[in-house]
Amino acid sequence: MSSNVIVIQDSEFETEVLGNAERPTLAYFWAPWCGPCRLVSPSVEAVAESYADRLKVVKLEVDANPEAVKRCQVEGVPALRLFKGDEVLVSHEGAITKPKLIALLEPHL
C-alpha cells in the first residue's frame, strides 16, 4: 500500500477527514472479502501518489468502522467519499476505473 494512503479507524474519522479543511480528503471504504475492492485499490493508491500535494487519501475497512460507514451512508463497497471539511463533494459506490476516478476528483482539486 502507498505511504500516501492513511489507514484510519472510526475514532480518527472526525480529525483526519472532517477536520481537514485545507485540502480535500478522499475516504475509501473497502473490505478484505470484496473482489471489486481489490480492483479499485491500485487506482486509489495511484491517485493518492499523483495528487499528494492537493489531496489527502484515507482508507477505512467497513466491518471494523461502522460509525464512519453509517455517517457516510455507505451501502456497498468499494465506496468513495470526497470531503472538503465536513461537506461531501463526491459520492461513488462500486468499482471504478482509474480514468473515471480522476475525472470525478479533478474538478475539486
Phi and psi restraints in degrees (range 20) as a CNS / XPLOR table:
assign (resid 1 and name C) (resid 2 and name N)
       (resid 2 and name CA) (resid 2 and name C) 1.0 -64.5 20.0 2
assign (resid 2 and name N) (resid 2 and name CA)
       (resid 2 and name C) (resid 3 and name N) 1.0 143.0 20.0 2
assign (resid 2 and name C) (resid 3 and name N)
       (resid 3 and name CA) (resid 3 and name C) 1.0 -71.2 20.0 2
assign (resid 3 and name N) (resid 3 and name CA)
       (resid 3 and name C) (resid 4 and name N) 1.0 -9.8 20.0 2
assign (resid 3 and name C) (resid 4 and name N)
       (resid 4 and name CA) (resid 4 and name C) 1.0 -85.2 20.0 2
assign (resid 4 and name N) (resid 4 and name CA)
       (resid 4 and name C) (resid 5 and name N) 1.0 -7.6 20.0 2
assign (resid 4 and name C) (resid 5 and name N)
       (resid 5 and name CA) (resid 5 and name C) 1.0 -101.3 20.0 2
assign (resid 5 and name N) (resid 5 and name CA)
       (resid 5 and name C) (resid 6 and name N) 1.0 121.2 20.0 2
assign (resid 5 and name C) (resid 6 and name N)
       (resid 6 and name CA) (resid 6 and name C) 1.0 -99.2 20.0 2
assign (resid 6 and name N) (resid 6 and name CA)
       (resid 6 and name C) (resid 7 and name N) 1.0 121.3 20.0 2
assign (resid 6 and name C) (resid 7 and name N)
       (resid 7 and name CA) (resid 7 and name C) 1.0 -82.8 20.0 2
assign (resid 7 and name N) (resid 7 and name CA)
       (resid 7 and name C) (resid 8 and name N) 1.0 123.3 20.0 2
assign (resid 7 and name C) (resid 8 and name N)
       (resid 8 and name CA) (resid 8 and name C) 1.0 -126.2 20.0 2
assign (resid 8 and name N) (resid 8 and name CA)
       (resid 8 and name C) (resid 9 and name N) 1.0 169.3 20.0 2
assign (resid 8 and name C) (resid 9 and name N)
       (resid 9 and name CA) (resid 9 and name C) 1.0 -119.1 20.0 2
assign (resid 9 and name N) (resid 9 and name CA)
       (resid 9 and name C) (resid 10 and name N) 1.0 171.4 20.0 2
assign (resid 9 and name C) (resid 10 and name N)
       (resid 10 and name CA) (resid 10 and name C) 1.0 -47.9 20.0 2
assign (resid 10 and name N) (resid 10 and name CA)
       (resid 10 and name C) (resid 11 and name N) 1.0 -44.7 20.0 2
assign (resid 10 and name C) (resid 11 and name N)
       (resid 11 and name CA) (resid 11 and name C) 1.0 -63.4 20.0 2
assign (resid 11 and name N) (resid 11 and name CA)
       (resid 11 and name C) (resid 12 and name N) 1.0 -20.9 20.0 2
assign (resid 11 and name C) (resid 12 and name N)
       (resid 12 and name CA) (resid 12 and name C) 1.0 -100.6 20.0 2
assign (resid 12 and name N) (resid 12 and name CA)
       (resid 12 and name C) (resid 13 and name N) 1.0 -6.8 20.0 2
assign (resid 12 and name C) (resid 13 and name N)
       (resid 13 and name CA) (resid 13 and name C) 1.0 -59.1 20.0 2
assign (resid 13 and name N) (resid 13 and name CA)
       (resid 13 and name C) (resid 14 and name N) 1.0 -47.6 20.0 2
assign (resid 13 and name C) (resid 14 and name N)
       (resid 14 and name CA) (resid 14 and name C) 1.0 -56.7 20.0 2
assign (resid 14 and name N) (resid 14 and name CA)
       (resid 14 and name C) (resid 15 and name N) 1.0 -49.7 20.0 2
assign (resid 14 and name C) (resid 15 and name N)
       (resid 15 and name CA) (resid 15 and name C) 1.0 -72.1 20.0 2
assign (resid 15 and name N) (resid 15 and name CA)
       (resid 15 and name C) (resid 16 and name N) 1.0 -48.6 20.0 2
assign (resid 15 and name C) (resid 16 and name N)
       (resid 16 and name CA) (resid 16 and name C) 1.0 -74.9 20.0 2
assign (resid 16 and name N) (resid 16 and name CA)
       (resid 16 and name C) (resid 17 and name N) 1.0 -30.8 20.0 2
assign (resid 16 and name C) (resid 17 and name N)
       (resid 17 and name CA) (resid 17 and name C) 1.0 -107.7 20.0 2
assign (resid 17 and name N) (resid 17 and name CA)
       (resid 17 and name C) (resid 18 and name N) 1.0 -62.3 20.0 2
assign (resid 17 and name C) (resid 18 and name N)
       (resid 18 and name CA) (resid 18 and name C) 1.0 -71.9 20.0 2
assign (resid 18 and name N) (resid 18 and name CA)
       (resid 18 and name C) (resid 19 and name N) 1.0 -27.9 20.0 2
assign (resid 18 and name C) (resid 19 and name N)
       (resid 19 and name CA) (resid 19 and name C) 1.0 -87.0 20.0 2
assign (resid 19 and name N) (resid 19 and name CA)
       (resid 19 and name C) (resid 20 and name N) 1.0 6.1 20.0 2
assign (resid 19 and name C) (resid 20 and name N)
       (resid 20 and name CA) (resid 20 and name C) 1.0 -104.8 20.0 2
assign (resid 20 and name N) (resid 20 and name CA)
       (resid 20 and name C) (resid 21 and name N) 1.0 83.4 20.0 2
assign (resid 20 and name C) (resid 21 and name N)
       (resid 21 and name CA) (resid 21 and name C) 1.0 -90.6 20.0 2
assign (resid 21 and name N) (resid 21 and name CA)
       (resid 21 and name C) (resid 22 and name N) 1.0 -13.9 20.0 2
assign (resid 21 and name C) (resid 22 and name N)
       (resid 22 and name CA) (resid 22 and name C) 1.0 -75.5 20.0 2
assign (resid 22 and name N) (resid 22 and name CA)
       (resid 22 and name C) (resid 23 and name N) 1.0 -25.4 20.0 2
assign (resid 22 and name C) (resid 23 and name N)
       (resid 23 and name CA) (resid 23 and name C) 1.0 -148.5 20.0 2
assign (resid 23 and name N) (resid 23 and name CA)
       (resid 23 and name C) (resid 24 and name N) 1.0 155.3 20.0 2
assign (resid 23 and name C) (resid 24 and name N)
       (resid 24 and name CA) (resid 24 and name C) 1.0 -62.2 20.0 2
assign (resid 24 and name N) (resid 24 and name CA)
       (resid 24 and name C) (resid 25 and name N) 1.0 150.7 20.0 2
assign (resid 24 and name C) (resid 25 and name N)
       (resid 25 and name CA) (resid 25 and name C) 1.0 -123.2 20.0 2
assign (resid 25 and name N) (resid 25 and name CA)
       (resid 25 and name C) (resid 26 and name N) 1.0 126.0 20.0 2
assign (resid 25 and name C) (resid 26 and name N)
       (resid 26 and name CA) (resid 26 and name C) 1.0 -95.8 20.0 2
assign (resid 26 and name N) (resid 26 and name CA)
       (resid 26 and name C) (resid 27 and name N) 1.0 118.2 20.0 2
assign (resid 26 and name C) (resid 27 and name N)
       (resid 27 and name CA) (resid 27 and name C) 1.0 -98.3 20.0 2
assign (resid 27 and name N) (resid 27 and name CA)
       (resid 27 and name C) (resid 28 and name N) 1.0 121.7 20.0 2
assign (resid 27 and name C) (resid 28 and name N)
       (resid 28 and name CA) (resid 28 and name C) 1.0 -108.8 20.0 2
assign (resid 28 and name N) (resid 28 and name CA)
       (resid 28 and name C) (resid 29 and name N) 1.0 114.8 20.0 2
assign (resid 28 and name C) (resid 29 and name N)
       (resid 29 and name CA) (resid 29 and name C) 1.0 -99.3 20.0 2
assign (resid 29 and name N) (resid 29 and name CA)
       (resid 29 and name C) (resid 30 and name N) 1.0 130.3 20.0 2
assign (resid 29 and name C) (resid 30 and name N)
       (resid 30 and name CA) (resid 30 and name C) 1.0 -145.5 20.0 2
assign (resid 30 and name N) (resid 30 and name CA)
       (resid 30 and name C) (resid 31 and name N) 1.0 174.5 20.0 2
assign (resid 30 and name C) (resid 31 and name N)
       (resid 31 and name CA) (resid 31 and name C) 1.0 -147.3 20.0 2
assign (resid 31 and name N) (resid 31 and name CA)
       (resid 31 and name C) (resid 32 and name N) 1.0 143.9 20.0 2
assign (resid 31 and name C) (resid 32 and name N)
       (resid 32 and name CA) (resid 32 and name C) 1.0 -65.6 20.0 2
assign (resid 32 and name N) (resid 32 and name CA)
       (resid 32 and name C) (resid 33 and name N) 1.0 -22.9 20.0 2
assign (resid 32 and name C) (resid 33 and name N)
       (resid 33 and name CA) (resid 33 and name C) 1.0 -88.3 20.0 2
assign (resid 33 and name N) (resid 33 and name CA)
       (resid 33 and name C) (resid 34 and name N) 1.0 0.5 20.0 2
assign (resid 33 and name C) (resid 34 and name N)
       (resid 34 and name CA) (resid 34 and name C) 1.0 -93.9 20.0 2
assign (resid 34 and name N) (resid 34 and name CA)
       (resid 34 and name C) (resid 35 and name N) 1.0 111.6 20.0 2
assign (resid 34 and name C) (resid 35 and name N)
       (resid 35 and name CA) (resid 35 and name C) 1.0 -60.3 20.0 2
assign (resid 35 and name N) (resid 35 and name CA)
       (resid 35 and name C) (resid 36 and name N) 1.0 -49.9 20.0 2
assign (resid 35 and name C) (resid 36 and name N)
       (resid 36 and name CA) (resid 36 and name C) 1.0 -59.9 20.0 2
assign (resid 36 and name N) (resid 36 and name CA)
       (resid 36 and name C) (resid 37 and name N) 1.0 -28.2 20.0 2
assign (resid 36 and name C) (resid 37 and name N)
       (resid 37 and name CA) (resid 37 and name C) 1.0 -62.9 20.0 2
assign (resid 37 and name N) (resid 37 and name CA)
       (resid 37 and name C) (resid 38 and name N) 1.0 -36.5 20.0 2
assign (resid 37 and name C) (resid 38 and name N)
       (resid 38 and name CA) (resid 38 and name C) 1.0 -66.4 20.0 2
assign (resid 38 and name N) (resid 38 and name CA)
       (resid 38 and name C) (resid 39 and name N) 1.0 -27.6 20.0 2
assign (resid 38 and name C) (resid 39 and name N)
       (resid 39 and name CA) (resid 39 and name C) 1.0 -78.6 20.0 2
assign (resid 39 and name N) (resid 39 and name CA)
       (resid 39 and name C) (resid 40 and name N) 1.0 -35.3 20.0 2
assign (resid 39 and name C) (resid 40 and name N)
       (resid 40 and name CA) (resid 40 and name C) 1.0 -82.1 20.0 2
assign (resid 40 and name N) (resid 40 and name CA)
       (resid 40 and name C) (resid 41 and name N) 1.0 -32.1 20.0 2
assign (resid 40 and name C) (resid 41 and name N)
       (resid 41 and name CA) (resid 41 and name C) 1.0 -51.5 20.0 2
assign (resid 41 and name N) (resid 41 and name CA)
       (resid 41 and name C) (resid 42 and name N) 1.0 -46.2 20.0 2
assign (resid 41 and name C) (resid 42 and name N)
       (resid 42 and name CA) (resid 42 and name C) 1.0 -60.8 20.0 2
assign (resid 42 and name N) (resid 42 and name CA)
       (resid 42 and name C) (resid 43 and name N) 1.0 -34.8 20.0 2
assign (resid 42 and name C) (resid 43 and name N)
       (resid 43 and name CA) (resid 43 and name C) 1.0 -68.5 20.0 2
assign (resid 43 and name N) (resid 43 and name CA)
       (resid 43 and name C) (resid 44 and name N) 1.0 -41.1 20.0 2
assign (resid 43 and name C) (resid 44 and name N)
       (resid 44 and name CA) (resid 44 and name C) 1.0 -63.0 20.0 2
assign (resid 44 and name N) (resid 44 and name CA)
       (resid 44 and name C) (resid 45 and name N) 1.0 -43.3 20.0 2
assign (resid 44 and name C) (resid 45 and name N)
       (resid 45 and name CA) (resid 45 and name C) 1.0 -65.3 20.0 2
assign (resid 45 and name N) (resid 45 and name CA)
       (resid 45 and name C) (resid 46 and name N) 1.0 -38.9 20.0 2
assign (resid 45 and name C) (resid 46 and name N)
       (resid 46 and name CA) (resid 46 and name C) 1.0 -65.3 20.0 2
assign (resid 46 and name N) (resid 46 and name CA)
       (resid 46 and name C) (resid 47 and name N) 1.0 -41.3 20.0 2
assign (resid 46 and name C) (resid 47 and name N)
       (resid 47 and name CA) (resid 47 and name C) 1.0 -65.3 20.0 2
assign (resid 47 and name N) (resid 47 and name CA)
       (resid 47 and name C) (resid 48 and name N) 1.0 -41.4 20.0 2
assign (resid 47 and name C) (resid 48 and name N)
       (resid 48 and name CA) (resid 48 and name C) 1.0 -59.5 20.0 2
assign (resid 48 and name N) (resid 48 and name CA)
       (resid 48 and name C) (resid 49 and name N) 1.0 -38.8 20.0 2
assign (resid 48 and name C) (resid 49 and name N)
       (resid 49 and name CA) (resid 49 and name C) 1.0 -73.7 20.0 2
assign (resid 49 and name N) (resid 49 and name CA)
       (resid 49 and name C) (resid 50 and name N) 1.0 -46.9 20.0 2
assign (resid 49 and name C) (resid 50 and name N)
       (resid 50 and name CA) (resid 50 and name C) 1.0 -65.3 20.0 2
assign (resid 50 and name N) (resid 50 and name CA)
       (resid 50 and name C) (resid 51 and name N) 1.0 -36.0 20.0 2
assign (resid 50 and name C) (resid 51 and name N)
       (resid 51 and name CA) (resid 51 and name C) 1.0 -111.0 20.0 2
assign (resid 51 and name N) (resid 51 and name CA)
       (resid 51 and name C) (resid 52 and name N) 1.0 25.6 20.0 2
assign (resid 51 and name C) (resid 52 and name N)
       (resid 52 and name CA) (resid 52 and name C) 1.0 -55.5 20.0 2
assign (resid 52 and name N) (resid 52 and name CA)
       (resid 52 and name C) (resid 53 and name N) 1.0 -29.7 20.0 2
assign (resid 52 and name C) (resid 53 and name N)
       (resid 53 and name CA) (resid 53 and name C) 1.0 -79.0 20.0 2
assign (resid 53 and name N) (resid 53 and name CA)
       (resid 53 and name C) (resid 54 and name N) 1.0 -16.8 20.0 2
assign (resid 53 and name C) (resid 54 and name N)
       (resid 54 and name CA) (resid 54 and name C) 1.0 -122.3 20.0 2
assign (resid 54 and name N) (resid 54 and name CA)
       (resid 54 and name C) (resid 55 and name N) 1.0 -9.2 20.0 2
assign (resid 54 and name C) (resid 55 and name N)
       (resid 55 and name CA) (resid 55 and name C) 1.0 -142.3 20.0 2
assign (resid 55 and name N) (resid 55 and name CA)
       (resid 55 and name C) (resid 56 and name N) 1.0 135.7 20.0 2
assign (resid 55 and name C) (resid 56 and name N)
       (resid 56 and name CA) (resid 56 and name C) 1.0 -102.6 20.0 2
assign (resid 56 and name N) (resid 56 and name CA)
       (resid 56 and name C) (resid 57 and name N) 1.0 136.1 20.0 2
assign (resid 56 and name C) (resid 57 and name N)
       (resid 57 and name CA) (resid 57 and name C) 1.0 -122.4 20.0 2
assign (resid 57 and name N) (resid 57 and name CA)
       (resid 57 and name C) (resid 58 and name N) 1.0 126.2 20.0 2
assign (resid 57 and name C) (resid 58 and name N)
       (resid 58 and name CA) (resid 58 and name C) 1.0 -121.4 20.0 2
assign (resid 58 and name N) (resid 58 and name CA)
       (resid 58 and name C) (resid 59 and name N) 1.0 153.2 20.0 2
assign (resid 58 and name C) (resid 59 and name N)
       (resid 59 and name CA) (resid 59 and name C) 1.0 -127.1 20.0 2
assign (resid 59 and name N) (resid 59 and name CA)
       (resid 59 and name C) (resid 60 and name N) 1.0 130.4 20.0 2
assign (resid 59 and name C) (resid 60 and name N)
       (resid 60 and name CA) (resid 60 and name C) 1.0 -129.2 20.0 2
assign (resid 60 and name N) (resid 60 and name CA)
       (resid 60 and name C) (resid 61 and name N) 1.0 130.4 20.0 2
assign (resid 60 and name C) (resid 61 and name N)
       (resid 61 and name CA) (resid 61 and name C) 1.0 -79.2 20.0 2
assign (resid 61 and name N) (resid 61 and name CA)
       (resid 61 and name C) (resid 62 and name N) 1.0 127.1 20.0 2
assign (resid 61 and name C) (resid 62 and name N)
       (resid 62 and name CA) (resid 62 and name C) 1.0 -64.1 20.0 2
assign (resid 62 and name N) (resid 62 and name CA)
       (resid 62 and name C) (resid 63 and name N) 1.0 -42.2 20.0 2
assign (resid 62 and name C) (resid 63 and name N)
       (resid 63 and name CA) (resid 63 and name C) 1.0 -64.9 20.0 2
assign (resid 63 and name N) (resid 63 and name CA)
       (resid 63 and name C) (resid 64 and name N) 1.0 -32.4 20.0 2
assign (resid 63 and name C) (resid 64 and name N)
       (resid 64 and name CA) (resid 64 and name C) 1.0 -89.3 20.0 2
assign (resid 64 and name N) (resid 64 and name CA)
       (resid 64 and name C) (resid 65 and name N) 1.0 -7.6 20.0 2
assign (resid 64 and name C) (resid 65 and name N)
       (resid 65 and name CA) (resid 65 and name C) 1.0 -134.0 20.0 2
assign (resid 65 and name N) (resid 65 and name CA)
       (resid 65 and name C) (resid 66 and name N) 1.0 63.4 20.0 2
assign (resid 65 and name C) (resid 66 and name N)
       (resid 66 and name CA) (resid 66 and name C) 1.0 -64.9 20.0 2
assign (resid 66 and name N) (resid 66 and name CA)
       (resid 66 and name C) (resid 67 and name N) 1.0 -28.1 20.0 2
assign (resid 66 and name C) (resid 67 and name N)
       (resid 67 and name CA) (resid 67 and name C) 1.0 -66.6 20.0 2
assign (resid 67 and name N) (resid 67 and name CA)
       (resid 67 and name C) (resid 68 and name N) 1.0 -46.9 20.0 2
assign (resid 67 and name C) (resid 68 and name N)
       (resid 68 and name CA) (resid 68 and name C) 1.0 -66.4 20.0 2
assign (resid 68 and name N) (resid 68 and name CA)
       (resid 68 and name C) (resid 69 and name N) 1.0 -37.6 20.0 2
assign (resid 68 and name C) (resid 69 and name N)
       (resid 69 and name CA) (resid 69 and name C) 1.0 -60.4 20.0 2
assign (resid 69 and name N) (resid 69 and name CA)
       (resid 69 and name C) (resid 70 and name N) 1.0 -46.0 20.0 2
assign (resid 69 and name C) (resid 70 and name N)
       (resid 70 and name CA) (resid 70 and name C) 1.0 -66.2 20.0 2
assign (resid 70 and name N) (resid 70 and name CA)
       (resid 70 and name C) (resid 71 and name N) 1.0 -45.7 20.0 2
assign (resid 70 and name C) (resid 71 and name N)
       (resid 71 and name CA) (resid 71 and name C) 1.0 -59.9 20.0 2
assign (resid 71 and name N) (resid 71 and name CA)
       (resid 71 and name C) (resid 72 and name N) 1.0 -37.8 20.0 2
assign (resid 71 and name C) (resid 72 and name N)
       (resid 72 and name CA) (resid 72 and name C) 1.0 -93.3 20.0 2
assign (resid 72 and name N) (resid 72 and name CA)
       (resid 72 and name C) (resid 73 and name N) 1.0 3.3 20.0 2
assign (resid 72 and name C) (resid 73 and name N)
       (resid 73 and name CA) (resid 73 and name C) 1.0 53.3 20.0 2
assign (resid 73 and name N) (resid 73 and name CA)
       (resid 73 and name C) (resid 74 and name N) 1.0 45.9 20.0 2
assign (resid 73 and name C) (resid 74 and name N)
       (resid 74 and name CA) (resid 74 and name C) 1.0 -77.6 20.0 2
assign (resid 74 and name N) (resid 74 and name CA)
       (resid 74 and name C) (resid 75 and name N) 1.0 122.7 20.0 2
assign (resid 74 and name C) (resid 75 and name N)
       (resid 75 and name CA) (resid 75 and name C) 1.0 -110.8 20.0 2
assign (resid 75 and name N) (resid 75 and name CA)
       (resid 75 and name C) (resid 76 and name N) 1.0 -15.1 20.0 2
assign (resid 75 and name C) (resid 76 and name N)
       (resid 76 and name CA) (resid 76 and name C) 1.0 -156.1 20.0 2
assign (resid 76 and name N) (resid 76 and name CA)
       (resid 76 and name C) (resid 77 and name N) 1.0 160.9 20.0 2
assign (resid 76 and name C) (resid 77 and name N)
       (resid 77 and name CA) (resid 77 and name C) 1.0 -123.0 20.0 2
assign (resid 77 and name N) (resid 77 and name CA)
       (resid 77 and name C) (resid 78 and name N) 1.0 151.2 20.0 2
assign (resid 77 and name C) (resid 78 and name N)
       (resid 78 and name CA) (resid 78 and name C) 1.0 -70.2 20.0 2
assign (resid 78 and name N) (resid 78 and name CA)
       (resid 78 and name C) (resid 79 and name N) 1.0 151.3 20.0 2
assign (resid 78 and name C) (resid 79 and name N)
       (resid 79 and name CA) (resid 79 and name C) 1.0 -133.8 20.0 2
assign (resid 79 and name N) (resid 79 and name CA)
       (resid 79 and name C) (resid 80 and name N) 1.0 143.1 20.0 2
assign (resid 79 and name C) (resid 80 and name N)
       (resid 80 and name CA) (resid 80 and name C) 1.0 -127.1 20.0 2
assign (resid 80 and name N) (resid 80 and name CA)
       (resid 80 and name C) (resid 81 and name N) 1.0 135.9 20.0 2
assign (resid 80 and name C) (resid 81 and name N)
       (resid 81 and name CA) (resid 81 and name C) 1.0 -133.4 20.0 2
assign (resid 81 and name N) (resid 81 and name CA)
       (resid 81 and name C) (resid 82 and name N) 1.0 123.9 20.0 2
assign (resid 81 and name C) (resid 82 and name N)
       (resid 82 and name CA) (resid 82 and name C) 1.0 -101.2 20.0 2
assign (resid 82 and name N) (resid 82 and name CA)
       (resid 82 and name C) (resid 83 and name N) 1.0 120.6 20.0 2
assign (resid 82 and name C) (resid 83 and name N)
       (resid 83 and name CA) (resid 83 and name C) 1.0 -110.4 20.0 2
assign (resid 83 and name N) (resid 83 and name CA)
       (resid 83 and name C) (resid 84 and name N) 1.0 147.6 20.0 2
assign (resid 83 and name C) (resid 84 and name N)
       (resid 84 and name CA) (resid 84 and name C) 1.0 -128.1 20.0 2
assign (resid 84 and name N) (resid 84 and name CA)
       (resid 84 and name C) (resid 85 and name N) 1.0 104.7 20.0 2
assign (resid 84 and name C) (resid 85 and name N)
       (resid 85 and name CA) (resid 85 and name C) 1.0 65.9 20.0 2
assign (resid 85 and name N) (resid 85 and name CA)
       (resid 85 and name C) (resid 86 and name N) 1.0 -126.2 20.0 2
assign (resid 85 and name C) (resid 86 and name N)
       (resid 86 and name CA) (resid 86 and name C) 1.0 -101.9 20.0 2
assign (resid 86 and name N) (resid 86 and name CA)
       (resid 86 and name C) (resid 87 and name N) 1.0 11.0 20.0 2
assign (resid 86 and name C) (resid 87 and name N)
       (resid 87 and name CA) (resid 87 and name C) 1.0 -96.6 20.0 2
assign (resid 87 and name N) (resid 87 and name CA)
       (resid 87 and name C) (resid 88 and name N) 1.0 132.1 20.0 2
assign (resid 87 and name C) (resid 88 and name N)
       (resid 88 and name CA) (resid 88 and name C) 1.0 -85.7 20.0 2
assign (resid 88 and name N) (resid 88 and name CA)
       (resid 88 and name C) (resid 89 and name N) 1.0 117.8 20.0 2
assign (resid 88 and name C) (resid 89 and name N)
       (resid 89 and name CA) (resid 89 and name C) 1.0 -90.2 20.0 2
assign (resid 89 and name N) (resid 89 and name CA)
       (resid 89 and name C) (resid 90 and name N) 1.0 -37.2 20.0 2
assign (resid 89 and name C) (resid 90 and name N)
       (resid 90 and name CA) (resid 90 and name C) 1.0 -140.1 20.0 2
assign (resid 90 and name N) (resid 90 and name CA)
       (resid 90 and name C) (resid 91 and name N) 1.0 139.2 20.0 2
assign (resid 90 and name C) (resid 91 and name N)
       (resid 91 and name CA) (resid 91 and name C) 1.0 -133.7 20.0 2
assign (resid 91 and name N) (resid 91 and name CA)
       (resid 91 and name C) (resid 92 and name N) 1.0 127.9 20.0 2
assign (resid 91 and name C) (resid 92 and name N)
       (resid 92 and name CA) (resid 92 and name C) 1.0 -144.6 20.0 2
assign (resid 92 and name N) (resid 92 and name CA)
       (resid 92 and name C) (resid 93 and name N) 1.0 137.4 20.0 2
assign (resid 92 and name C) (resid 93 and name N)
       (resid 93 and name CA) (resid 93 and name C) 1.0 -127.4 20.0 2
assign (resid 93 and name N) (resid 93 and name CA)
       (resid 93 and name C) (resid 94 and name N) 1.0 143.5 20.0 2
assign (resid 93 and name C) (resid 94 and name N)
       (resid 94 and name CA) (resid 94 and name C) 1.0 103.0 20.0 2
assign (resid 94 and name N) (resid 94 and name CA)
       (resid 94 and name C) (resid 95 and name N) 1.0 171.3 20.0 2
assign (resid 94 and name C) (resid 95 and name N)
       (resid 95 and name CA) (resid 95 and name C) 1.0 -64.1 20.0 2
assign (resid 95 and name N) (resid 95 and name CA)
       (resid 95 and name C) (resid 96 and name N) 1.0 147.9 20.0 2
assign (resid 95 and name C) (resid 96 and name N)
       (resid 96 and name CA) (resid 96 and name C) 1.0 -147.2 20.0 2
assign (resid 96 and name N) (resid 96 and name CA)
       (resid 96 and name C) (resid 97 and name N) 1.0 141.4 20.0 2
assign (resid 96 and name C) (resid 97 and name N)
       (resid 97 and name CA) (resid 97 and name C) 1.0 -79.0 20.0 2
assign (resid 97 and name N) (resid 97 and name CA)
       (resid 97 and name C) (resid 98 and name N) 1.0 161.7 20.0 2
assign (resid 97 and name C) (resid 98 and name N)
       (resid 98 and name CA) (resid 98 and name C) 1.0 -60.4 20.0 2
assign (resid 98 and name N) (resid 98 and name CA)
       (resid 98 and name C) (resid 99 and name N) 1.0 -45.5 20.0 2
assign (resid 98 and name C) (resid 99 and name N)
       (resid 99 and name CA) (resid 99 and name C) 1.0 -60.7 20.0 2
assign (resid 99 and name N) (resid 99 and name CA)
       (resid 99 and name C) (resid 100 and name N) 1.0 -38.4 20.0 2
assign (resid 99 and name C) (resid 100 and name N)
       (resid 100 and name CA) (resid 100 and name C) 1.0 -70.3 20.0 2
assign (resid 100 and name N) (resid 100 and name CA)
       (resid 100 and name C) (resid 101 and name N) 1.0 -36.3 20.0 2
assign (resid 100 and name C) (resid 101 and name N)
       (resid 101 and name CA) (resid 101 and name C) 1.0 -62.3 20.0 2
assign (resid 101 and name N) (resid 101 and name CA)
       (resid 101 and name C) (resid 102 and name N) 1.0 -45.9 20.0 2
assign (resid 101 and name C) (resid 102 and name N)
       (resid 102 and name CA) (resid 102 and name C) 1.0 -61.4 20.0 2
assign (resid 102 and name N) (resid 102 and name CA)
       (resid 102 and name C) (resid 103 and name N) 1.0 -42.7 20.0 2
assign (resid 102 and name C) (resid 103 and name N)
       (resid 103 and name CA) (resid 103 and name C) 1.0 -63.4 20.0 2
assign (resid 103 and name N) (resid 103 and name CA)
       (resid 103 and name C) (resid 104 and name N) 1.0 -34.0 20.0 2
assign (resid 103 and name C) (resid 104 and name N)
       (resid 104 and name CA) (resid 104 and name C) 1.0 -67.5 20.0 2
assign (resid 104 and name N) (resid 104 and name CA)
       (resid 104 and name C) (resid 105 and name N) 1.0 -41.1 20.0 2
assign (resid 104 and name C) (resid 105 and name N)
       (resid 105 and name CA) (resid 105 and name C) 1.0 -82.3 20.0 2
assign (resid 105 and name N) (resid 105 and name CA)
       (resid 105 and name C) (resid 106 and name N) 1.0 -39.4 20.0 2
assign (resid 105 and name C) (resid 106 and name N)
       (resid 106 and name CA) (resid 106 and name C) 1.0 -51.2 20.0 2
assign (resid 106 and name N) (resid 106 and name CA)
       (resid 106 and name C) (resid 107 and name N) 1.0 -42.4 20.0 2
assign (resid 106 and name C) (resid 107 and name N)
       (resid 107 and name CA) (resid 107 and name C) 1.0 -61.5 20.0 2
assign (resid 107 and name N) (resid 107 and name CA)
       (resid 107 and name C) (resid 108 and name N) 1.0 -17.7 20.0 2
assign (resid 107 and name C) (resid 108 and name N)
       (resid 108 and name CA) (resid 108 and name C) 1.0 -104.0 20.0 2
assign (resid 108 and name N) (resid 108 and name CA)
       (resid 108 and name C) (resid 109 and name N) 1.0 -0.3 20.0 2
